[in-house]
Amino acid sequence: MGQPDLLARAIENVVRNAIKHSPVGGTVDVEMARDEAARALRIRVMDRGPGVQSEDLQAIFQPFYRSSSTPKDVEGHGLGLAIAQQVVQQHGGSIAAANRQDGGLCVEIALPLA
């Protein structure tokens, strides 16, 4: 139950962000799984980019926020993740980011199952 166009846009924004911050020739992995215990659908987007400083992990979802470690030549205005967060929250879900142990960032979206 939701607005598929908005959800698609939110996921696209997260994937586009992962591609933008991945090294040339790198990969972006997208996983989706049902979490029966939490009655949620979990979507994980994982890249092999530089990751995000720990203190910035929540701030990256704020409009126009750009981490101080973001290279100056990376295009964008800092809106993609903020839009994704708004859409996910409007659908009763959550979105969070964490650095991967072996490098890169993982953004996980959890959406409630009907």
N, C-alpha and C positions, 0 to 999 in steps of 0.2 A: 504494500500500500504506500504509494508515494508518487512523486512527480519524476518519471523516468528521464525526461530531458534535463532537469536540474541535477539529478544524481549522476547522469552521464557527464555533465559538464564538470561537476566536482571531481570525479575520478580522473577525467582528462586533465584537469588542472594539476593534480598531484603527479600524474605520469609525466606530463610536460615538464614540470619542475624537476623531476628526477632525471629526465633526459638532459635538460639544460645544465645540470650540475655534474653529470657523468663525464668521465674522460672520453676522448675521441676513441671510437671503437669499443667502448665499454658496453655493458649490458644493464638493462633494467628488468628486474623480475617482478611479476605481478602474481600474487597468489590469492585465492579465494577459498574460504572454507566455512562450513556451518559449524557454529559453536552451540551445540544443543544445550549444554549446561547454562549458558548465558542467554539462550534463545536469541542469538544474534548471527548475522552474516559478517564475517571478518574479511576485509580486503587489505592486503599488505603490498605496498609498493616499495621495492628495495633497490637502491642504487649503489654504485661503487665510487661515488664522488668523495669529496673531502669531509663530508659530515658537517655537523654544526656544533659550535661550542656549547657545552652543557648549559650554560646560563641563558642561551638563546633558544633552547628547544621549545619553550612555550611561546616566546615572542614572535617566532616565525609565522604564527597564525594571525598576527595583528596586521591590519591594512598598512601598506607602504613600508613595512619593516624590511630592512636589508641588513643582514649580519655584517659585522665589521670584517669578517673573513671572506665575504663574497667578493670574488674578483671584479674589478671595475668594468671589464669587458663583457660581463654577463648581462644580457638584455633582460628587461622586465621592470615592473613598477612595484613589485611586492604585493600584488593583489590576488594571485592565484590560490595560495593556501588560505587566505582570509575568506575568499568566496567559498572554497571547499568547506571550511569550518562552518560557515553560516548555513549552507545547504544541508550538511550532515546533521547539524543541531536541529534544524527545522524538521527533520525527519526522525527526531528522537534518538539520534545516534551520537557517537563521539569520534574524535579524530585526535591522534597523538603522534609525536615523532620521537624516535630514539636513535642514537648512534649505534651502528652495528659493530660488534666486537672486532671483526676483521676488516673494518673500514667501510665507509659509506653511511647512508641514512635509511631508516625504515620508517615509513609513514603508514600507520594502521588506522583504517576506518572500520568502525563497528556500527552496524545498522540493525535495529530490532527486527526480528522475524514476526510476521503477522500470525 
